[in-house]
Amino acid sequence: MALLKLKERVIEAFAATRDIKKFPELAGELSEHFSKNWAVGSYKEAMESLERGSLDELEVVFVCVDKNDEDNLGVVTSFIKAVKARQLKVILVASDISPTSLHQIMRQGADDFVPCPAPKDAFGDVIARLRADAIEVETEQKKTKKRRRGIVLPVYGVAGGVGTSTFAVNLAWEMATLDKKSNLKVCILDLNFQAGSVSTYLDLGFREAVSEMLTHIENLDANMFAESLTSFKSRMAVLTAPAEIFPLDIIGGNDVENLISYARESYDFVVVDMPTTLVDWSANVLQMAETYFAVMELDMRSAQNMMRFLRVLKSEELPEDKLQFVLNFAPAFTDLNGKARAKRFSESLGIDINILLPDGGKQVLSANDQGRPLADAAPKNPLRKEIRKIAASLITMAEEQKAAIA
């Protein structure tokens, strides 16, 4: 069961150009320095990829301009601004443009410049300088603070009452307590600002700092985020929903990205309890996720809502491959009728349901009402045992992937 679907880092460089034929030596230079790990596209294609987050892991973006671009420099400068806003490196490749245009483009934040046709080793020298600067910055960051890069695991329920928060809370707690000697750090974020129940299921009070953070989200920094968290039994950090009902659009896509980024820097796993309602920033969370759990029941409302959800993903060209379909209250092993229904259910939706959660019965409701994870309230409950297996698999695969990269 491949629970983690981490996006492989394949493309290292991207060349944005109106016409690649105007830069005959560019393809050869990119192949020499990045092998096959580069791509080329128009400014429109590049901007769309940038907005989807597809270029976030690039080493460098090449912005290629010639004299025919001078009539519409706004497209070029807007693209460079967008790239720099993502904190990516920009190398300007210019062919036969005026000094005025060159100056105007460089002022937008290009990190270096290569004329075309280029002198011998010009591309190699520029790329070497960028890489040396990157190593220096990385070394300096390691000296000041060792930062994590946590795995983001959103949990989304296609309908109310399907057990989304129960699964999210217990998954986070099992990962946090699986190995008491481990230094893994786990955080759970309740982003359901209207009906979030993470605080209820963990018997935690509401914090005024959460409302303050959401009200002044434009000022969010690491300290404000840390002050909004609550510790649960000194093993897990929790961002509860606010005490008041807030509109889900009180924050935007960039705000959510900043919020999750601060969580990733301090925690190895970031479980996100999502609202059932889809909002603009739902796509941002999906883009940042390594695996996105979609929880449902074996009923008609879940089937209809899941179909709607999948149509939205396709229409917005969002990554469906990150989805893990979770069937809660799944039929028991001996329930042949139920198992046949589940098979027809998945076939009709065109999906593979690879996580089956058993019905935990009244013990689950009782644990939630008491504000206790199942591990404490009912350690032998079948639902708790299954969630613990999932948590163990996630941790094992994350450690294997980390070791492979190292």
C-alpha positions as CSV (number, residue, x, y, z in Angstrom):
1,M,0.0,0.0,0.0
2,A,1.9,3.1,-1.3
3,L,0.5,5.7,1.2
4,L,3.1,8.3,0.3
5,K,3.1,9.7,-3.2
6,L,5.9,12.1,-3.1
7,K,6.4,14.1,-6.3
8,E,9.8,13.3,-7.8
9,R,12.0,16.3,-8.4
10,V,12.7,15.9,-12.2
11,I,12.8,19.3,-13.8
12,E,15.7,21.4,-12.5
13,A,15.6,24.3,-15.1
14,F,12.9,26.0,-17.1
15,A,13.4,28.3,-20.1
16,A,10.6,30.8,-20.8
17,T,10.7,32.2,-24.3
18,R,8.5,33.5,-27.0
19,D,10.4,31.6,-29.7
20,I,13.1,29.0,-28.8
21,K,14.5,29.2,-32.3
22,K,15.8,32.6,-31.6
23,F,18.3,31.1,-29.2
24,P,19.9,28.2,-31.1
25,E,22.6,27.4,-28.6
26,L,20.3,27.3,-25.5
27,A,19.1,23.7,-25.8
28,G,22.7,22.5,-26.0
29,E,23.7,24.5,-23.0
30,L,20.7,23.3,-20.9
31,S,21.4,19.7,-21.9
32,E,25.1,20.0,-20.9
33,H,24.4,21.5,-17.5
34,F,21.0,19.8,-16.6
35,S,21.1,16.6,-18.7
36,K,17.4,15.9,-19.5
37,N,16.1,17.7,-16.5
38,W,14.9,20.8,-18.2
39,A,11.9,22.1,-20.0
40,V,10.9,25.0,-22.3
41,G,7.7,26.8,-22.8
42,S,6.0,30.1,-23.6
43,Y,5.5,32.8,-21.0
44,K,1.8,31.9,-20.8
45,E,2.7,28.2,-20.2
46,A,5.4,29.2,-17.7
47,M,3.1,31.5,-15.7
48,E,0.4,28.8,-15.5
49,S,3.0,26.2,-14.3
50,L,4.3,28.7,-11.8
51,E,0.8,29.4,-10.4
52,R,0.1,25.7,-10.1
53,G,3.3,25.3,-8.1
54,S,4.9,23.0,-10.7
55,L,8.1,25.1,-10.8
56,D,8.6,25.5,-7.1
57,E,11.5,23.0,-6.9
58,L,13.5,24.5,-9.9
59,E,17.1,25.4,-9.5
60,V,16.9,28.2,-12.0
61,V,14.5,29.9,-14.6
62,F,16.0,31.2,-17.8
63,V,14.1,34.2,-19.2
64,C,14.9,34.5,-22.9
65,V,14.2,37.8,-24.7
66,D,15.0,39.2,-28.2
67,K,14.2,42.4,-30.0
68,N,10.7,41.2,-30.8
69,D,9.9,41.1,-27.1
70,E,10.6,44.8,-26.6
71,D,7.1,45.8,-27.8
72,N,5.6,43.8,-25.0
73,L,8.1,43.9,-22.1
74,G,5.3,43.9,-19.6
75,V,4.8,40.2,-20.1
76,V,8.4,39.5,-19.4
77,T,8.7,41.8,-16.4
78,S,5.5,40.4,-14.9
79,F,6.8,36.9,-15.2
80,I,10.1,37.7,-13.6
81,K,8.3,39.4,-10.7
82,A,6.2,36.2,-10.2
83,V,9.3,34.0,-10.3
84,K,11.1,36.1,-7.8
85,A,8.1,36.1,-5.5
86,R,8.6,32.3,-5.4
87,Q,12.2,32.9,-4.4
88,L,13.6,31.2,-7.5
89,K,16.7,32.2,-9.4
90,V,16.5,34.0,-12.7
91,I,19.0,34.1,-15.5
92,L,18.3,36.5,-18.3
93,V,19.3,35.4,-21.8
94,A,19.2,38.4,-24.2
95,S,19.6,38.6,-27.9
96,D,19.8,41.9,-29.8
97,I,17.9,44.0,-27.3
98,S,18.5,47.7,-26.5
99,P,20.4,48.7,-23.3
100,T,17.2,50.5,-22.1
101,S,15.2,47.3,-22.3
102,L,18.0,45.3,-20.8
103,H,18.2,47.7,-17.8
104,Q,14.4,47.6,-17.4
105,I,14.3,43.8,-17.3
106,M,17.3,43.5,-14.9
107,R,15.7,45.9,-12.5
108,Q,12.9,43.3,-11.9
109,G,15.4,41.1,-10.0
110,A,17.2,38.9,-12.5
111,D,20.2,37.3,-10.7
112,D,22.5,37.2,-13.7
113,F,22.8,37.8,-17.4
114,V,24.0,36.0,-20.5
115,P,24.2,37.6,-24.0
116,C,23.3,35.5,-27.0
117,P,25.3,34.5,-28.9
118,A,27.2,33.8,-25.7
119,P,31.0,33.9,-25.1
120,K,32.7,30.6,-24.5
121,D,31.8,29.1,-21.0
122,A,29.4,32.0,-20.3
123,F,26.5,29.7,-19.4
124,G,28.7,27.4,-17.3
125,D,30.2,30.4,-15.4
126,V,26.8,31.9,-14.6
127,I,25.4,28.5,-13.4
128,A,28.5,27.8,-11.3
129,R,28.1,31.2,-9.6
130,L,24.4,30.5,-8.8
131,R,25.2,27.1,-7.4
132,A,28.1,28.5,-5.3
133,D,25.8,31.1,-3.9
134,A,23.1,28.5,-3.1
135,I,25.6,26.3,-1.3
136,E,26.8,29.3,0.7
137,V,23.2,30.2,1.7
138,E,22.4,26.6,2.6
139,T,25.5,26.4,4.8
140,E,24.6,29.6,6.5
141,Q,21.1,28.4,7.2
142,K,22.4,25.1,8.7
143,K,24.6,27.1,11.0
144,T,21.7,29.3,12.3
145,K,18.9,26.7,12.5
146,K,18.3,23.1,11.4
147,R,14.9,23.2,9.7
148,R,12.7,20.3,9.0
149,R,10.7,19.8,5.8
150,G,7.6,18.2,7.1
151,I,5.3,15.9,5.1
152,V,1.8,17.4,4.6
153,L,-1.1,15.0,5.0
154,P,-4.5,16.7,4.6
155,V,-7.7,14.7,5.5
156,Y,-10.8,15.7,3.6
157,G,-14.3,14.3,4.1
158,V,-16.6,14.3,1.0
159,A,-19.6,14.5,3.3
160,G,-20.3,15.5,6.9
161,G,-20.1,12.8,9.6
162,V,-17.9,10.3,7.6
163,G,-15.3,10.4,10.4
164,T,-12.8,12.8,8.9
165,S,-11.7,14.5,12.2
166,T,-11.7,11.2,14.0
167,F,-9.3,9.8,11.4
168,A,-7.1,12.9,11.4
169,V,-6.8,13.2,15.1
170,N,-6.0,9.6,15.7
171,L,-3.6,9.4,12.8
172,A,-1.7,12.4,14.1
173,W,-1.6,11.0,17.6
174,E,-0.5,7.5,16.5
175,M,2.4,9.0,14.5
176,A,3.4,11.2,17.5
177,T,3.5,8.3,19.9
178,L,4.4,5.3,17.8
179,D,8.0,5.3,19.1
180,K,8.5,7.2,22.3
181,K,12.3,7.3,21.8
182,S,11.9,8.9,18.3
183,N,12.5,12.6,17.8
184,L,9.8,12.9,15.2
185,K,7.6,15.9,15.7
186,V,3.9,15.9,14.7
187,C,1.5,18.8,14.2
188,I,-2.3,18.8,13.4
189,L,-3.9,21.9,11.9
190,D,-7.7,22.3,12.2
191,L,-8.6,24.5,9.2
192,N,-12.3,24.1,9.6
193,F,-12.9,27.6,11.0
194,Q,-16.6,27.1,11.4
195,A,-17.2,23.6,12.8
196,G,-13.7,22.3,13.7
197,S,-13.8,19.5,16.3
198,V,-10.1,18.7,16.8
199,S,-10.1,20.7,20.1
200,T,-13.2,18.7,21.2
201,Y,-11.7,15.3,20.4
202,L,-8.5,16.2,22.4
203,D,-10.3,18.1,25.2
204,L,-8.4,21.3,24.5
205,G,-9.6,24.8,25.1
206,F,-9.8,27.4,22.4
207,R,-7.0,30.0,22.2
208,E,-7.5,33.6,21.6
209,A,-4.2,33.6,19.7
210,V,-5.8,31.6,16.9
211,S,-8.5,34.2,16.3
212,E,-5.8,36.9,16.5
213,M,-3.7,35.1,13.9
214,L,-6.6,34.6,11.5
215,T,-7.7,38.2,11.9
216,H,-4.2,39.5,11.2
217,I,-3.1,36.8,8.8
218,E,-1.2,39.2,6.6
219,N,1.3,39.7,9.5
220,L,1.9,36.0,10.0
221,D,5.4,35.0,11.0
222,A,7.0,32.0,12.7
223,N,6.5,33.5,16.2
224,M,2.8,34.3,15.6
225,F,2.3,30.7,14.3
226,A,4.1,29.2,17.3
227,E,2.0,31.3,19.8
228,S,-1.2,30.0,18.2
229,L,-0.3,26.3,18.8
230,T,-1.4,24.2,21.8
231,S,0.6,21.2,23.1
232,F,-1.3,18.0,23.6
233,K,0.4,15.8,26.3
234,S,3.8,17.3,25.3
235,R,3.8,15.0,22.3
236,M,1.8,16.8,19.6
237,A,1.2,20.4,18.6
238,V,-2.3,21.4,17.7
239,L,-3.7,24.4,15.9
240,T,-7.3,24.4,17.0
241,A,-10.2,26.1,15.2
242,P,-11.1,29.6,16.6
243,A,-13.6,30.0,19.3
244,E,-15.8,32.2,17.1
245,I,-17.3,31.2,13.7
246,F,-15.0,32.6,11.0
247,P,-15.7,32.6,7.2
248,L,-13.6,30.1,5.4
249,D,-12.4,32.7,3.0
250,I,-10.9,34.8,5.8
251,I,-7.6,33.6,4.5
252,G,-6.4,33.2,0.9
253,G,-4.2,30.7,-0.9
254,N,-0.9,32.5,-0.1
255,D,-1.9,32.7,3.6
256,V,-2.6,29.0,3.8
257,E,0.8,28.3,2.0
258,N,2.6,30.4,4.6
259,L,0.8,28.8,7.5
260,I,1.6,25.3,6.3
261,S,5.2,26.3,5.4
262,Y,5.8,27.4,9.0
263,A,4.4,24.1,10.2
264,R,6.6,22.1,7.9
265,E,9.7,24.0,9.1
266,S,9.2,22.8,12.7
267,Y,7.4,19.4,12.3
268,D,8.1,16.2,10.5
269,F,4.4,15.4,9.8
270,V,1.7,18.0,9.4
271,V,-1.8,16.5,9.4
272,V,-4.4,19.0,8.1
273,D,-8.1,18.5,9.0
274,M,-9.9,20.1,6.1
275,P,-13.4,21.6,5.9
276,T,-16.0,19.7,3.9
277,T,-16.7,22.9,1.9
278,L,-14.3,23.5,-1.0
279,V,-12.8,27.0,-1.0
280,D,-10.2,28.8,-3.1
281,W,-7.3,27.7,-0.9
282,S,-8.3,24.0,-0.9
283,A,-6.2,23.7,-4.1
284,N,-3.2,25.2,-2.4
285,V,-3.4,22.6,0.3
286,L,-3.6,19.8,-2.3
287,Q,-0.6,21.2,-4.1
288,M,1.5,21.2,-0.9
289,A,0.4,17.7,0.1
290,E,2.4,14.6,-0.4
291,T,-0.7,12.5,0.2
292,Y,-4.3,13.7,0.4
293,F,-6.7,11.4,2.2
294,A,-10.3,11.6,0.9
295,V,-12.7,10.0,3.5
296,M,-16.1,8.6,2.6
297,E,-18.8,6.1,3.6
298,L,-20.4,3.4,1.5
299,D,-23.5,5.4,0.7
300,M,-25.1,7.4,-2.1
301,R,-24.2,10.9,-0.7
302,S,-20.5,10.0,-0.5
303,A,-20.6,8.6,-4.1
304,Q,-22.3,11.7,-5.5
305,N,-20.0,14.1,-3.6
306,M,-16.9,12.2,-4.6
307,M,-17.9,12.4,-8.2
308,R,-18.3,16.2,-7.9
309,F,-14.9,16.4,-6.1
310,L,-13.2,14.4,-8.9
311,R,-14.8,16.6,-11.6
312,V,-13.5,19.7,-9.9
313,L,-9.9,18.2,-9.7
314,K,-10.0,17.4,-13.4
315,S,-11.5,20.8,-14.5
316,E,-8.8,22.6,-12.5
317,E,-6.0,20.2,-13.6
318,L,-5.2,19.5,-10.0
319,P,-3.1,16.4,-9.1
320,E,-5.5,13.5,-8.7
321,D,-2.5,11.1,-8.2
322,K,-2.0,12.4,-4.6
323,L,-5.4,11.1,-3.5
324,Q,-5.7,8.2,-1.1
325,F,-9.3,7.0,-1.0
326,V,-10.4,6.0,2.5
327,L,-13.6,4.0,3.1
328,N,-14.8,4.4,6.7
329,F,-17.2,2.0,8.3
330,A,-16.0,-0.6,5.8
331,P,-17.7,-4.0,5.6
332,A,-16.2,-6.7,7.8
333,F,-14.1,-9.5,6.3
334,T,-17.1,-11.9,6.6
335,D,-19.6,-9.5,5.1
336,L,-19.6,-10.8,1.6
337,N,-22.6,-8.7,0.6
338,G,-20.9,-5.5,1.9
339,K,-17.6,-6.3,0.2
340,A,-19.5,-6.8,-3.1
341,R,-21.2,-3.4,-2.6
342,A,-17.8,-1.8,-1.9
343,K,-16.3,-3.2,-5.1
344,R,-19.2,-1.9,-7.2
345,F,-18.9,1.4,-5.4
346,S,-15.3,1.9,-6.3
347,E,-15.8,0.6,-9.9
348,S,-18.7,3.1,-10.5
349,L,-16.5,6.0,-9.3
350,G,-13.4,4.7,-11.2
351,I,-11.2,4.8,-8.2
352,D,-9.2,2.3,-6.1
353,I,-10.1,2.3,-2.4
354,N,-6.9,1.2,-0.8
355,I,-7.6,2.1,2.9
356,L,-10.5,0.3,4.6
357,L,-11.3,1.5,8.1
358,P,-13.5,-0.8,10.2
359,D,-16.4,0.4,12.2
360,G,-15.1,1.1,15.7
361,G,-18.6,1.2,17.2
362,K,-19.7,3.1,20.3
363,Q,-16.2,3.2,21.7
364,V,-15.2,5.8,19.1
365,L,-18.1,8.1,19.9
366,S,-17.3,7.7,23.6
367,A,-13.6,8.5,23.1
368,N,-14.5,11.6,21.1
369,D,-17.0,12.8,23.7
370,Q,-14.3,12.3,26.4
371,G,-11.7,14.2,24.4
372,R,-9.3,11.2,24.3
373,P,-7.6,9.5,21.4
374,L,-8.5,5.9,20.8
375,A,-5.0,4.8,21.9
376,D,-5.9,6.0,25.4
377,A,-9.6,5.3,25.6
378,A,-9.9,2.0,23.7
379,P,-6.4,0.7,22.6
380,K,-7.8,-2.6,21.4
381,N,-10.5,-1.1,19.2
382,P,-10.2,-2.4,15.6
383,L,-10.3,1.2,14.2
384,R,-7.4,2.2,16.4
385,K,-5.4,-0.8,15.3
386,E,-5.9,0.0,11.6
387,I,-5.0,3.7,12.0
388,R,-1.9,2.7,13.9
389,K,-0.8,0.4,11.0
390,I,-1.3,3.3,8.6
391,A,0.8,5.6,10.9
392,A,3.6,3.1,11.1
393,S,3.6,2.7,7.3
394,L,3.8,6.4,6.7
395,I,6.7,6.8,9.1
396,T,8.6,3.8,7.7
397,M,8.2,5.0,4.1
398,A,9.1,8.6,5.0
399,E,12.3,7.4,6.6
400,E,13.1,5.1,3.6
401,Q,12.6,8.0,1.2
402,K,14.7,10.3,3.4
403,A,17.5,7.7,3.5
404,A,17.3,7.2,-0.3
405,I,17.7,10.9,-0.9
406,A,20.6,11.2,1.5
